[in-house]
Amino acid sequence: MSGAKLNEAQYRAVFHRGGPLLVLAGAGSGKTRVITERIAALIERDVPPDAITAVTFTNKAAREMRDRLAARLGDLANGLRICTFHALGLAIVREHAGLVERGANLSVFGTSEQKSAMRSVLAEMKLPADSEQVEQVLRRVSLLKNGMLQGADADRVADIRARYDALLARMNAVDFDDLMVLPIRLLENHDEVRALWRMRARHFLVDEYQDSSRVQYALLRLLVPADGNLTVVGDDDQSIYGWRGAEVRNLFQLERDYPSLTVIRLEENYRSTGAILQASNTLIAHNGERLGKTLRSNLGPGKPVRVWSCPTPEEEARRVAGDIRARHATTEAGWDAFCVLYRASYQSRALEMALREQRIPYHVSGGLSFFERAEIQDALAYMRLIQNPDDDLAFMRAIARPRRGIGDRALSELGMFAEAHGCSLLAACQHDALTHRRGEQLRAFGAMIDRLAQAFARLAPEQAFDLLLEESGLERALRREAEDERQLERRLGNLRELRRWWLRHAAAGGKLDAFLQQVFLMAEREDEEPTGQVRLMTVHAAKGLEFDHVYVVGLEDGVFPHRQAVEEQRMEEERRLMYVAMTRARFHLTLSHARQRRRYGQVEKCAPSPFLSEIDARALRWVDRDHDSPEAREEAEAHMAAMRKRLGLA
């Protein structure tokens, strides 16, 4: 690779001669290119491939790095060790399994196997072993293994952990946490193992280093001595996974543990316009725990960041959908050039409805689509069956939710009866010839569907929907089965959101059949790969991605930043999360907040996110404060142009 293709900072990082190196790579600064080119430069300097180990945090990232190097180096890339931290840990454990009381053919237990093992341990100790207790104890054992549980809390879990570890050893198994804990034990206690793996990691490279945990850093320290050839690439401003063990302090610890550390900052941004970077830089500058850098754009100044103020999240969603349709209609942008980001997955509900109303294709990433959630599918099954009594698939879902003492055998026999008499399953429930041991329950279900059909035909829309929840028993089942109040409120909130959408549809004169057609119009598209679709995702899921047009919604105090994070004094991580959201945008960034929001069934007034006041005002345009601003006029003109185009007048 010619050095002319790299900027000056990238060149110094790629061709660093040796010793510990920290590359502080800002968003959009070519981080992945630098680490892959550095590996290629080492190979071209005749470093043996088996002396190079590169780790990252996801299998996808490791695969992409291997593919890039294979294309770059050909057969020379064959001996490279490129994997995740946990895959490296597994390789160490398997090679030296006998030293940790395992065989080389050990199993790695997933979640279900871990739960079964822990349930057995708790039962043996005569402790509660219901599902919730098993999950809670496993979480605490995981915290203990990762050094995140101290003092009396650790003491209370220690005996359970010891028994659990012993059971896994008897089954020749490890869990996910063991893939860090056991390699550390091996490297600490066995000089020959440490010497062997230090040879294999004579050049040790870590991508996305800001996401490393305490135990991962401990493993790194054992593999690379203080004067070793360590290269870590990361961005302290994008450390957003503290909730799962990532510690941004690992970046600051490097200078203490590796005194000869060279630090190179990549500050030239190839992704975003100057205005977007100005807004992002001034926001993140409010964080005190950072090494510091200022990104510069090579795309020119660009347009100011728009800020919208909307009455409600529903109005906010409709405005986003309308703006996306207008931009799509009046520019060359495809649907996949647009992305909508939010802090929590429940916020997708209003957005999905607004996009469906506009017939805009979308894909929900980093969580279930609103319409894929179990409670929504359950309610829609009843509505489908009310609308179409011959819908046997809807019947099968509805009669099973909630349970009515009608098992698979009874339903199988009902199916044979329906086939023999040439009728639907619902009609079979009330057929005169039906003589079945579960006949009473089946007839009661059929009668209930009849009553609900009458309700949707004759009662007010809100009365009909509420009767559906009551007669079906869906709401009672949710209350009975919820693990905690937060889960219950989330699921009931989903049903309330479906109710609001149905009422809005009905208020416009829409019937049940049209409502269901609208809901399922795009169901097949959602199962496809996310190409040619607007992307909806949480900010956490957006890490590493970029889009021409980005909308960050729900910027209210208590939503983003999240109320719990503020209470736990994790404001700096929330600000980093906001920084990640903003730096996903290439050309247009819109920040939006609602002035009121429903919370636990009550309407609350919302203050704008404090992040909005931390951004340099010169980089922002508050569209709703100045209706004559260029941004407001542009937005209005785009909507008019889109309308003319849809009417065939353009």
C-alpha positions as CSV (number, residue, x, y, z in Angstrom):
1,M,0.0,0.0,0.0
2,S,1.4,3.4,-0.9
3,G,1.8,5.8,2.0
4,A,0.3,8.6,-0.2
5,K,-3.1,7.0,0.3
6,L,-2.9,7.6,4.1
7,N,-3.1,11.0,5.8
8,E,-0.1,11.9,8.0
9,A,-1.6,10.5,11.3
10,Q,-2.7,7.3,9.7
11,Y,0.7,6.8,8.1
12,R,2.5,7.2,11.5
13,A,0.1,4.6,13.0
14,V,0.4,2.1,10.2
15,F,4.2,2.2,10.1
16,H,4.9,2.6,13.8
17,R,8.2,0.8,14.3
18,G,7.5,-1.0,17.6
19,G,6.6,-0.8,21.2
20,P,3.2,0.0,22.7
21,L,0.9,2.2,20.6
22,L,-2.5,3.8,21.3
23,V,-4.4,5.0,18.2
24,L,-7.2,7.4,19.4
25,A,-9.4,7.1,16.4
26,G,-12.3,9.5,16.2
27,A,-15.6,8.6,14.6
28,G,-15.3,8.3,10.8
29,S,-11.5,8.6,10.9
30,G,-10.6,5.4,9.1
31,K,-10.0,3.2,12.2
32,T,-10.6,-0.2,10.6
33,R,-8.5,0.8,7.6
34,V,-5.6,1.7,9.9
35,I,-5.6,-1.5,11.9
36,T,-5.8,-3.7,8.8
37,E,-3.1,-1.8,7.0
38,R,-0.9,-2.0,10.1
39,I,-1.2,-5.8,10.1
40,A,-0.5,-5.8,6.3
41,A,2.6,-3.6,6.9
42,L,3.9,-6.0,9.6
43,I,3.5,-9.0,7.2
44,E,5.3,-7.0,4.5
45,R,8.1,-6.3,7.0
46,D,8.5,-10.1,7.2
47,V,6.9,-10.5,10.6
48,P,5.7,-14.2,10.7
49,P,1.9,-14.4,10.6
50,D,1.9,-16.8,13.6
51,A,3.5,-14.0,15.7
52,I,0.5,-11.7,15.1
53,T,-2.7,-11.9,17.1
54,A,-5.6,-9.4,16.5
55,V,-8.7,-9.3,18.6
56,T,-12.0,-7.4,18.4
57,F,-15.4,-7.7,20.0
58,T,-17.8,-9.3,17.6
59,N,-17.5,-12.3,15.2
60,K,-18.7,-10.1,12.4
61,A,-15.9,-7.5,12.9
62,A,-13.3,-10.3,13.1
63,R,-14.7,-11.8,9.9
64,E,-14.6,-8.5,8.1
65,M,-11.0,-7.9,9.2
66,R,-10.0,-11.3,7.9
67,D,-11.7,-10.7,4.6
68,R,-10.0,-7.4,4.1
69,L,-6.6,-8.9,4.9
70,A,-7.2,-11.9,2.6
71,A,-8.0,-9.5,-0.2
72,R,-5.0,-7.4,0.6
73,L,-2.4,-10.1,1.2
74,G,-3.7,-13.2,-0.5
75,D,-2.1,-16.4,0.9
76,L,0.2,-14.5,3.3
77,A,-2.9,-13.9,5.4
78,N,-3.5,-17.6,6.1
79,G,-1.6,-17.9,9.3
80,L,-3.0,-14.8,11.0
81,R,-4.8,-15.2,14.2
82,I,-7.8,-12.8,14.1
83,C,-10.7,-13.4,16.4
84,T,-12.7,-12.1,19.3
85,F,-11.4,-12.0,22.9
86,H,-13.6,-14.9,23.8
87,A,-12.5,-17.0,20.8
88,L,-8.9,-16.4,21.9
89,G,-9.7,-17.4,25.4
90,L,-11.3,-20.6,24.1
91,A,-8.2,-21.5,22.1
92,I,-6.0,-21.1,25.1
93,V,-8.3,-23.2,27.3
94,R,-8.6,-26.0,24.8
95,E,-4.9,-26.2,24.2
96,H,-4.2,-26.5,27.9
97,A,-7.4,-28.0,29.1
98,G,-5.8,-30.5,31.4
99,L,-4.4,-27.7,33.5
100,V,-7.9,-26.4,34.3
101,E,-9.5,-29.9,34.9
102,R,-11.1,-30.1,31.4
103,G,-10.7,-32.3,28.3
104,A,-9.8,-30.8,24.9
105,N,-13.3,-31.7,23.7
106,L,-15.0,-29.4,26.3
107,S,-18.4,-27.9,25.7
108,V,-19.2,-24.2,25.9
109,F,-22.5,-23.7,27.6
110,G,-25.0,-21.2,26.3
111,T,-27.8,-19.5,28.2
112,S,-30.1,-22.5,28.4
113,E,-27.4,-24.9,29.6
114,Q,-26.2,-22.4,32.2
115,K,-29.7,-22.1,33.5
116,S,-30.1,-25.9,33.8
117,A,-26.8,-26.2,35.6
118,M,-27.6,-23.4,38.0
119,R,-31.1,-24.8,38.7
120,S,-29.5,-28.0,39.7
121,V,-27.0,-26.3,42.0
122,L,-29.7,-24.2,43.7
123,A,-31.9,-27.3,44.2
124,E,-29.1,-29.2,45.7
125,M,-28.5,-26.3,48.1
126,K,-32.2,-26.2,48.9
127,L,-32.5,-22.6,47.6
128,P,-35.3,-21.2,45.4
129,A,-34.8,-22.3,41.9
130,D,-37.6,-20.7,39.9
131,S,-36.7,-19.1,36.6
132,E,-36.4,-15.6,37.9
133,Q,-34.1,-16.7,40.8
134,V,-31.9,-18.7,38.4
135,E,-31.4,-15.8,36.1
136,Q,-30.7,-13.4,39.0
137,V,-28.1,-15.7,40.6
138,L,-26.4,-16.3,37.2
139,R,-26.1,-12.5,36.7
140,R,-24.5,-12.2,40.1
141,V,-22.1,-15.1,39.5
142,S,-21.1,-13.5,36.2
143,L,-20.4,-10.2,38.0
144,L,-18.3,-12.0,40.5
145,K,-16.3,-13.8,37.8
146,N,-15.7,-10.5,36.0
147,G,-14.4,-8.8,39.2
148,M,-17.5,-6.5,39.4
149,L,-18.9,-7.8,42.7
150,Q,-17.0,-7.0,45.9
151,G,-17.2,-7.3,49.6
152,A,-20.2,-8.9,51.3
153,D,-22.1,-9.3,48.0
154,A,-19.2,-11.4,46.6
155,D,-19.1,-13.5,49.8
156,R,-22.8,-14.3,49.5
157,V,-22.3,-15.6,46.0
158,A,-19.0,-17.3,46.4
159,D,-20.3,-20.7,47.6
160,I,-22.8,-20.9,44.8
161,R,-20.2,-20.0,42.3
162,A,-17.8,-22.7,43.6
163,R,-20.5,-25.4,43.3
164,Y,-21.6,-24.2,39.9
165,D,-17.9,-24.2,38.6
166,A,-17.5,-27.7,40.0
167,L,-20.6,-28.9,38.2
168,L,-19.4,-27.4,34.9
169,A,-16.0,-29.1,35.4
170,R,-17.7,-32.5,36.0
171,M,-19.5,-32.0,32.7
172,N,-16.3,-31.0,30.9
173,A,-17.9,-27.6,30.2
174,V,-17.2,-23.9,30.5
175,D,-19.5,-20.9,30.3
176,F,-18.9,-17.6,28.5
177,D,-17.2,-15.9,31.5
178,D,-14.8,-18.8,31.9
179,L,-13.4,-18.0,28.5
180,M,-11.7,-15.0,30.2
181,V,-11.3,-16.3,33.7
182,L,-9.6,-19.6,32.9
183,P,-7.0,-18.2,30.4
184,I,-6.0,-15.6,33.0
185,R,-5.6,-18.4,35.6
186,L,-3.5,-20.4,33.1
187,L,-1.2,-17.4,32.2
188,E,-0.8,-16.4,35.8
189,N,0.0,-19.9,37.2
190,H,2.0,-21.5,34.4
191,D,5.1,-19.9,33.1
192,E,5.4,-22.2,30.1
193,V,1.9,-21.3,29.0
194,R,2.5,-17.6,29.3
195,A,5.8,-17.8,27.4
196,L,4.1,-19.8,24.5
197,W,1.2,-17.3,24.1
198,R,3.5,-14.3,24.4
199,M,5.4,-15.7,21.4
200,R,2.1,-16.0,19.5
201,A,1.2,-12.4,20.5
202,R,4.6,-10.8,19.8
203,H,2.5,-8.3,17.9
204,F,-0.9,-8.0,19.7
205,L,-3.5,-5.7,18.2
206,V,-6.9,-4.8,19.7
207,D,-9.7,-3.1,17.8
208,E,-12.5,-1.2,19.5
209,Y,-10.4,-1.1,22.7
210,Q,-12.7,1.3,24.5
211,D,-15.2,-1.7,24.8
212,S,-12.7,-3.8,26.7
213,S,-13.7,-5.1,30.2
214,R,-11.6,-5.4,33.4
215,V,-10.9,-9.1,32.8
216,Q,-10.1,-8.6,29.1
217,Y,-7.5,-5.9,30.1
218,A,-6.1,-8.4,32.7
219,L,-5.6,-10.9,29.9
220,L,-4.0,-8.3,27.6
221,R,-1.5,-7.4,30.4
222,L,-0.5,-11.0,30.8
223,L,0.0,-11.5,27.0
224,V,2.0,-8.3,26.4
225,P,4.9,-7.1,28.6
226,A,5.3,-3.4,29.4
227,D,7.7,-2.9,26.4
228,G,5.9,-5.2,24.1
229,N,4.5,-4.6,20.6
230,L,1.0,-3.7,21.6
231,T,-1.4,-1.7,19.3
232,V,-4.8,-0.7,20.6
233,V,-7.2,1.3,18.5
234,G,-10.2,2.9,20.1
235,D,-12.1,6.0,21.0
236,D,-12.8,7.1,24.5
237,D,-15.7,9.2,23.2
238,Q,-17.5,6.1,21.9
239,S,-17.3,3.9,25.0
240,I,-21.0,3.1,25.5
241,Y,-21.1,-0.4,26.9
242,G,-20.4,0.2,30.6
243,W,-23.7,-1.6,31.4
244,R,-22.1,-4.8,30.1
245,G,-18.7,-4.5,31.7
246,A,-16.7,-2.2,29.3
247,E,-14.5,0.2,31.2
248,V,-13.3,3.4,29.5
249,R,-10.7,3.7,32.2
250,N,-8.7,1.0,30.5
251,L,-7.6,3.7,28.0
252,F,-6.2,5.8,30.8
253,Q,-4.6,2.8,32.5
254,L,-2.4,2.1,29.4
255,E,0.0,5.0,30.1
256,R,0.6,3.8,33.6
257,D,1.1,0.1,32.7
258,Y,3.0,0.8,29.4
259,P,5.3,3.8,30.2
260,S,6.8,4.0,26.7
261,L,3.3,4.3,25.1
262,T,3.1,6.3,21.9
263,V,-0.3,8.1,21.3
264,I,-1.5,9.0,17.8
265,R,-4.8,10.8,17.3
266,L,-6.8,10.3,14.1
267,E,-8.8,13.5,13.9
268,E,-9.6,13.9,10.2
269,N,-13.1,12.7,9.6
270,Y,-14.2,11.3,6.3
271,R,-17.9,10.8,7.2
272,S,-19.6,13.9,8.4
273,T,-19.9,17.5,7.4
274,G,-18.4,20.3,9.4
275,A,-21.6,21.4,11.0
276,I,-22.4,17.9,12.3
277,L,-18.8,17.6,13.7
278,Q,-19.0,21.1,15.3
279,A,-22.2,20.1,17.1
280,S,-20.7,16.7,18.1
281,N,-17.4,18.1,19.3
282,T,-19.0,20.8,21.5
283,L,-21.3,18.2,23.1
284,I,-18.6,15.7,23.9
285,A,-16.3,18.4,25.2
286,H,-18.5,18.5,28.3
287,N,-17.2,15.1,29.4
288,G,-14.3,15.3,31.9
289,E,-13.2,11.7,31.6
290,R,-11.6,11.8,28.1
291,L,-8.2,12.0,26.5
292,G,-9.3,14.7,24.1
293,K,-9.4,15.2,20.4
294,T,-11.2,17.4,17.9
295,L,-12.5,16.0,14.7
296,R,-12.1,17.9,11.4
297,S,-14.3,17.3,8.4
298,N,-13.0,16.9,4.8
299,L,-16.5,17.2,3.4
300,G,-17.0,21.0,3.8
301,P,-19.2,22.9,6.3
302,G,-22.6,21.4,5.3
303,K,-26.0,22.4,6.6
304,P,-26.7,23.2,10.2
305,V,-28.2,20.5,12.5
306,R,-31.9,20.9,12.6
307,V,-33.8,20.8,15.9
308,W,-37.5,20.1,16.1
309,S,-39.9,20.6,18.9
310,C,-43.1,18.4,18.6
311,P,-46.2,18.2,20.7
312,T,-46.1,14.4,21.3
313,P,-44.0,11.4,20.3
314,E,-46.8,10.4,17.8
315,E,-46.6,13.9,16.1
316,E,-42.8,13.6,16.2
317,A,-43.0,10.2,14.4
318,R,-45.4,11.5,11.8
319,R,-43.1,14.5,11.2
320,V,-40.1,12.2,10.8
321,A,-42.0,10.0,8.3
322,G,-43.2,12.9,6.4
323,D,-39.7,14.4,6.1
324,I,-38.3,11.1,5.0
325,R,-40.9,10.7,2.3
326,A,-40.4,14.3,1.1
327,R,-36.6,13.9,0.9
328,H,-37.0,10.6,-0.8
329,A,-39.3,12.1,-3.4
330,T,-37.3,15.2,-4.1
331,T,-33.7,13.8,-4.1
332,E,-31.9,10.8,-5.3
333,A,-31.7,9.3,-1.8
334,G,-32.9,5.7,-1.5
335,W,-34.8,4.5,1.6
336,D,-31.7,3.0,3.0
337,A,-30.0,6.4,3.2
338,F,-32.3,7.2,6.2
339,C,-31.9,6.1,9.8
340,V,-34.0,7.0,12.9
341,L,-32.2,6.5,16.2
342,Y,-33.7,6.3,19.7
343,R,-32.5,5.6,23.2
344,A,-34.8,2.7,24.1
345,S,-36.5,0.1,21.9
346,Y,-40.1,0.9,23.0
347,Q,-39.7,4.2,21.1
348,S,-40.0,2.4,17.8
349,R,-43.8,1.9,18.3
350,A,-44.9,5.3,17.1
351,L,-42.3,5.4,14.4
352,E,-43.4,2.1,12.9
353,M,-47.0,3.2,12.8
354,A,-46.1,6.5,11.1
355,L,-43.9,4.8,8.5
356,R,-46.6,2.2,7.8
357,E,-49.2,5.0,7.3
358,Q,-46.9,6.6,4.8
359,R,-46.2,3.3,3.0
360,I,-42.5,3.6,3.8
361,P,-40.5,0.4,3.9
362,Y,-38.5,0.0,7.1
363,H,-36.4,-2.4,9.1
364,V,-36.1,-2.5,12.9
365,S,-32.6,-3.4,14.1
366,G,-31.4,-4.2,17.5
367,G,-34.7,-5.4,18.8
368,L,-38.1,-6.9,17.8
369,S,-40.3,-4.9,15.6
370,F,-43.3,-3.5,17.5
371,F,-45.6,-5.8,15.5
372,E,-43.5,-8.9,16.2
373,R,-43.9,-8.6,20.0
374,A,-45.8,-11.4,21.5
375,E,-48.6,-9.3,23.1
376,I,-49.2,-7.4,19.9
377,Q,-49.3,-10.7,17.9
378,D,-51.8,-12.1,20.4
379,A,-54.2,-9.1,20.2
380,L,-53.9,-9.0,16.4
381,A,-54.8,-12.8,16.3
382,Y,-58.1,-12.1,18.0
383,M,-58.8,-9.1,15.7
384,R,-58.0,-11.2,12.6
385,L,-60.3,-14.0,13.8
386,I,-63.1,-11.5,14.5
387,Q,-62.7,-10.1,11.0
388,N,-62.2,-13.5,9.3
389,P,-63.6,-16.5,11.1
390,D,-62.0,-18.8,8.6
391,D,-58.5,-17.7,9.6
392,D,-57.3,-21.0,11.2
393,L,-53.8,-19.6,11.9
394,A,-55.3,-16.8,13.9
395,F,-57.6,-19.3,15.7
396,M,-54.6,-21.4,16.7
397,R,-52.8,-18.4,18.2
398,A,-55.8,-17.0,19.9
399,I,-57.1,-20.1,21.5
400,A,-53.6,-20.8,23.0
401,R,-53.2,-17.3,24.4
402,P,-54.0,-17.3,27.3
403,R,-54.1,-21.0,28.0
404,R,-57.6,-22.5,28.5
405,G,-56.8,-26.1,29.3
406,I,-57.1,-27.0,25.6
407,G,-53.9,-28.9,24.7
408,D,-52.3,-30.0,21.5
409,R,-54.2,-33.3,21.4
410,A,-57.5,-31.6,21.7
411,L,-56.7,-29.1,18.9
412,S,-55.4,-31.9,16.7
413,E,-58.7,-33.8,17.1
414,L,-60.6,-30.5,16.5
415,G,-58.6,-30.1,13.3
416,M,-59.6,-33.6,12.1
417,F,-63.2,-32.9,12.9
418,A,-63.1,-29.6,11.0
419,E,-61.5,-31.3,7.9
420,A,-64.1,-34.1,8.0
421,H,-67.0,-31.6,8.1
422,G,-65.5,-29.1,5.7
423,C,-65.5,-26.1,8.1
424,S,-63.1,-23.8,9.8
425,L,-61.7,-24.5,13.3
426,L,-63.8,-21.7,14.8
427,A,-67.0,-23.1,13.1
428,A,-66.0,-26.6,14.4
429,C,-66.1,-25.3,18.0
430,Q,-69.8,-24.7,17.7
431,H,-70.8,-27.5,15.3
432,D,-73.8,-29.5,16.5
433,A,-72.0,-32.8,15.8
434,L,-69.0,-32.0,18.0
435,T,-68.8,-34.4,20.9
436,H,-65.5,-33.8,22.6
437,R,-64.2,-34.0,26.2
438,R,-63.1,-30.4,25.8
439,G,-66.4,-29.4,24.0
440,E,-67.5,-27.0,26.8
441,Q,-64.2,-25.0,26.6
442,L,-64.3,-25.0,22.8
443,R,-67.9,-23.8,22.6
444,A,-67.2,-21.1,25.2
445,F,-64.2,-19.8,23.1
446,G,-66.4,-19.8,19.9
447,A,-69.2,-17.9,21.7
448,M,-66.6,-15.3,23.0
449,I,-65.4,-14.7,19.4
450,D,-69.0,-14.2,18.3
451,R,-69.6,-11.6,21.1
452,L,-66.4,-9.8,20.2
453,A,-67.4,-9.7,16.5
454,Q,-70.7,-8.1,17.5
455,A,-68.9,-5.6,19.7
456,F,-66.6,-4.5,16.8
457,A,-69.6,-4.2,14.6
458,R,-71.9,-2.2,17.0
459,L,-70.0,-0.6,19.9
460,A,-67.7,2.4,19.9
461,P,-64.1,1.5,18.8
462,E,-62.6,2.0,22.3
463,Q,-65.3,-0.1,23.9
464,A,-64.8,-2.9,21.4
465,F,-61.0,-3.0,22.0
466,D,-61.3,-2.9,25.7
467,L,-63.8,-5.7,25.7
468,L,-61.4,-7.8,23.6
469,L,-58.7,-7.4,26.3
470,E,-61.1,-8.2,29.0
471,E,-63.0,-11.2,27.5
472,S,-59.9,-12.8,26.0
473,G,-58.0,-12.6,29.3
474,L,-54.9,-11.2,27.6
475,E,-54.5,-8.4,30.0
476,R,-55.0,-10.6,33.0
477,A,-52.5,-13.1,31.6
478,L,-49.9,-10.3,31.2
479,R,-50.4,-9.2,34.8
480,R,-50.1,-12.7,36.1
481,E,-47.0,-13.6,34.1
482,A,-45.0,-10.4,34.3
483,E,-41.6,-10.8,36.0
484,D,-41.6,-7.3,37.4
485,E,-43.5,-4.0,37.1
486,R,-41.2,-2.7,34.4
487,Q,-41.9,-5.6,32.1
488,L,-45.6,-5.4,32.8
489,E,-45.7,-1.7,32.0
490,R,-43.8,-2.2,28.8
491,R,-46.2,-4.9,27.6
492,L,-49.3,-3.1,28.6
493,G,-47.8,0.1,27.0
494,N,-47.5,-1.9,23.8
495,L,-51.2,-2.8,23.9
496,R,-52.2,0.8,24.7
497,E,-50.2,1.9,21.7
498,L,-52.0,-0.6,19.4
499,R,-55.3,0.7,20.9
500,R,-54.4,4.3,20.1
501,W,-53.6,3.4,16.5
502,W,-56.8,1.5,16.1
503,L,-58.8,4.4,17.5
504,R,-57.1,6.9,15.2
505,H,-57.8,4.6,12.2
506,A,-61.5,4.2,13.3
507,A,-61.9,8.0,13.9
508,A,-61.0,8.5,10.3
509,G,-63.8,6.1,9.2
510,G,-61.6,3.1,8.8
511,K,-63.0,-0.4,9.3
512,L,-61.4,-3.4,11.0
513,D,-60.5,-5.1,7.7
514,A,-58.6,-2.0,6.4
515,F,-56.9,-1.7,9.7
516,L,-55.6,-5.2,9.6
517,Q,-54.5,-4.9,5.9
518,Q,-52.5,-1.8,6.9
519,V,-50.8,-3.6,9.7
520,F,-49.8,-6.6,7.7
521,L,-49.1,-4.8,4.4
522,M,-45.3,-4.9,4.9
523,A,-44.9,-7.9,7.1
524,E,-43.0,-9.9,4.5
525,R,-40.5,-7.1,3.8
526,E,-39.5,-7.0,7.5
527,D,-38.1,-10.5,7.3
528,E,-35.7,-9.6,4.4
529,E,-32.2,-8.2,4.7
530,P,-32.3,-4.5,5.5
531,T,-31.7,-3.2,2.0
532,G,-33.9,-0.5,0.4
533,Q,-35.5,0.2,3.8
534,V,-35.4,3.0,6.3
535,R,-33.5,1.7,9.4
536,L,-34.9,2.1,12.9
537,M,-32.6,1.2,15.8
538,T,-31.4,2.0,19.2
539,V,-28.2,4.1,19.4
540,H,-26.3,1.1,20.8
541,A,-27.2,-0.9,17.7
542,A,-26.0,1.9,15.4
543,K,-22.4,1.8,16.6
544,G,-20.1,1.5,13.5
545,L,-22.8,2.4,11.0
546,E,-23.3,5.6,8.9
547,F,-26.2,7.1,7.0
548,D,-26.7,10.2,4.8
549,H,-29.8,11.3,6.8
550,V,-30.1,10.7,10.5
551,Y,-33.0,11.6,12.9
552,V,-32.4,11.3,16.7
553,V,-35.8,11.3,18.4
554,G,-37.0,11.4,22.0
555,L,-34.5,14.0,23.2
556,E,-36.2,14.7,26.4
557,D,-34.8,14.9,29.9
558,G,-35.3,11.4,31.4
559,V,-35.5,9.7,28.1
560,F,-32.2,10.7,26.6
561,P,-30.3,11.0,28.9
562,H,-32.1,8.0,30.4
563,R,-33.6,8.7,33.9
564,Q,-31.9,5.7,35.5
565,A,-28.5,6.6,34.1
566,V,-28.8,10.1,35.5
567,E,-29.8,8.7,38.9
568,E,-26.8,6.3,38.8
569,Q,-24.5,9.2,37.9
570,R,-23.6,7.8,34.5
571,M,-24.1,11.0,32.6
572,E,-20.8,10.9,30.8
573,E,-21.7,7.5,29.2
574,E,-25.1,8.9,28.2
575,R,-23.3,11.9,26.6
576,R,-21.0,9.5,24.7
577,L,-24.1,7.6,23.5
578,M,-25.5,10.9,22.2
579,Y,-22.2,11.6,20.5
580,V,-22.3,8.2,18.8
581,A,-25.8,9.0,17.6
582,M,-24.9,12.3,16.1
583,T,-21.7,11.1,14.4
584,R,-23.7,8.4,12.4
585,A,-24.9,11.2,10.1
586,R,-23.0,12.1,6.9
587,F,-24.9,15.1,5.5
588,H,-28.1,15.8,7.4
589,L,-28.8,15.5,11.1
590,T,-32.1,16.2,12.8
591,L,-32.5,16.2,16.6
592,S,-36.1,16.1,17.9
593,H,-37.9,16.2,21.2
594,A,-41.6,16.0,22.3
595,R,-43.1,18.4,24.7
596,Q,-45.2,15.8,26.4
597,R,-45.2,12.0,26.7
598,R,-47.2,9.2,28.2
599,R,-45.6,7.5,31.2
600,Y,-47.3,4.7,33.1
601,G,-50.6,5.7,31.6
602,Q,-50.3,9.4,32.5
603,V,-49.4,12.4,30.3
604,E,-46.4,14.2,31.5
605,K,-44.8,17.5,30.3
606,C,-41.2,17.0,29.1
607,A,-38.2,19.3,29.3
608,P,-35.8,19.1,26.3
609,S,-32.7,17.1,26.8
610,P,-29.9,19.0,28.5
611,F,-27.7,17.8,25.7
612,L,-29.4,20.2,23.3
613,S,-28.2,23.2,25.4
614,E,-24.7,21.8,25.5
615,I,-24.3,22.0,21.7
616,D,-22.8,25.1,20.2
617,A,-25.8,27.1,19.1
618,R,-24.0,28.2,15.9
619,A,-24.2,24.6,14.7
620,L,-28.0,24.3,15.3
621,R,-31.2,25.7,13.7
622,W,-34.3,25.5,15.9
623,V,-36.8,25.1,13.0
624,D,-39.9,25.7,15.0
625,R,-38.6,28.9,16.7
626,D,-38.1,30.7,13.4
627,H,-40.7,29.8,10.7
628,D,-38.9,32.0,8.2
629,S,-35.5,30.3,8.6
630,P,-33.9,28.7,5.5
631,E,-34.4,25.3,7.2
632,A,-38.1,25.9,7.8
633,R,-38.7,27.1,4.3
634,E,-36.7,24.2,2.9
635,E,-38.7,21.7,4.9
636,A,-42.0,23.2,3.7
637,E,-40.9,23.3,0.1
638,A,-39.7,19.7,0.2
639,H,-43.1,18.6,1.6
640,M,-45.0,20.5,-1.1
641,A,-42.7,19.1,-3.9
642,A,-43.3,15.6,-2.5
643,M,-47.0,16.1,-2.5
644,R,-47.0,17.4,-6.1
645,K,-44.9,14.4,-7.1
646,R,-47.3,11.9,-5.5
647,L,-50.3,13.7,-7.3
648,G,-48.5,13.5,-10.6
649,L,-48.2,17.3,-10.8
650,A,-44.4,17.5,-10.7
